[in-house]
């Protein structure tokens, strides 16, 4: 599963500085649109989910734009960067904990 590999790479080597979010990195890692869509659905179960589909990390669009402008999106010394990495680590745990067929919506992958 390319999604899991891409997320592990992102967790191990967070880009710094970076103006690209998680989804942008998944596109760059050639994760399929089907897997990216399933990731977007899975993220809604993350305990810190912002409630915003396009900006799932707390802080929403405003914080995303600020972090993108300053290039500190992945700086874990900031609450936003730490939350972003927390989301990636949570997603990895979810993908590793359950067989693919048990993850909601993954039956067709």
C-alpha positions in Angstrom: 0.0 0.0 0.0 1.7 3.2 -1.2 -0.3 5.3 1.3 1.3 3.6 4.3 4.8 3.8 2.8 4.3 7.5 2.0 3.1 8.3 5.5 6.0 6.5 7.1 8.4 8.4 5.0 6.8 11.7 5.9 6.9 10.8 9.6 10.5 9.8 9.4 11.7 12.7 7.3 9.4 15.6 7.8 10.2 18.3 5.2 11.7 21.4 6.6 11.1 24.1 5.5 8.0 23.1 3.6 4.9 24.8 2.3 3.2 21.5 1.3 0.7 19.7 3.4 0.1 16.0 3.8 -2.1 15.6 0.8 0.4 17.4 -1.4 3.1 15.0 -0.2 0.8 12.0 -1.0 0.4 13.3 -4.5 4.1 13.7 -4.9 4.7 10.2 -3.6 2.3 8.9 -6.4 -0.3 7.6 -3.9 -3.4 6.8 -6.0 -6.4 9.0 -6.0 -8.4 6.1 -4.5 -6.0 5.8 -1.5 -5.9 9.6 -1.1 -9.7 9.6 -0.9 -9.8 6.8 1.6 -7.2 8.7 3.6 -9.4 11.8 3.6 -12.3 9.7 5.0 -10.1 8.0 7.6 -8.8 11.3 8.9 -12.3 12.2 10.0 -11.9 9.7 12.8 -8.7 11.4 14.1 -9.5 12.6 17.7 -8.1 16.1 16.9 -9.9 16.4 13.5 -10.8 20.1 12.9 -14.0 19.3 11.2 -12.8 20.8 7.9 -12.3 18.4 5.1 -9.6 20.3 3.3 -7.8 21.4 6.5 -8.1 18.5 9.0 -5.3 19.8 11.4 -6.6 22.1 14.1 -6.2 25.7 13.1 -8.0 25.2 9.8 -7.3 27.2 6.6 -6.0 30.2 8.5 -3.2 28.3 10.2 -2.5 26.3 7.1 -2.0 29.5 5.1 0.2 31.1 7.8 2.4 28.0 8.1 2.6 27.6 4.3 3.7 31.3 4.0 6.4 31.0 6.6 7.4 27.4 5.6 7.1 26.0 9.1 4.2 23.7 8.4 6.2 20.7 9.7 8.0 22.4 12.6 7.2 20.3 15.6 8.3 23.1 17.9 5.0 24.8 17.0 1.5 23.4 18.0 0.4 23.3 14.4 3.5 21.4 13.2 3.2 19.0 16.2 -0.5 18.4 15.4 0.4 17.7 11.7 2.9 15.1 12.7 0.5 13.7 15.2 -2.1 13.1 12.4 0.5 11.3 10.3 1.5 9.1 13.2 -2.1 8.3 14.0 -2.9 7.4 10.4 0.1 5.1 10.4 -1.1 3.4 13.6 -4.6 3.0 12.1 -3.3 1.4 8.9 -1.0 -0.9 10.7 -3.5 -2.0 13.4 -6.2 -3.3 11.1 -6.2 -5.5 8.0 -7.0 -3.4 5.0 -10.4 -5.0 4.6 -11.4 -3.9 8.2 -10.7 -0.2 7.6 -14.0 1.5 6.8 -14.2 2.1 3.0 -11.1 0.1 2.1 -12.9 -3.0 0.8 -12.3 -1.9 -2.8 -8.6 -1.1 -2.6 
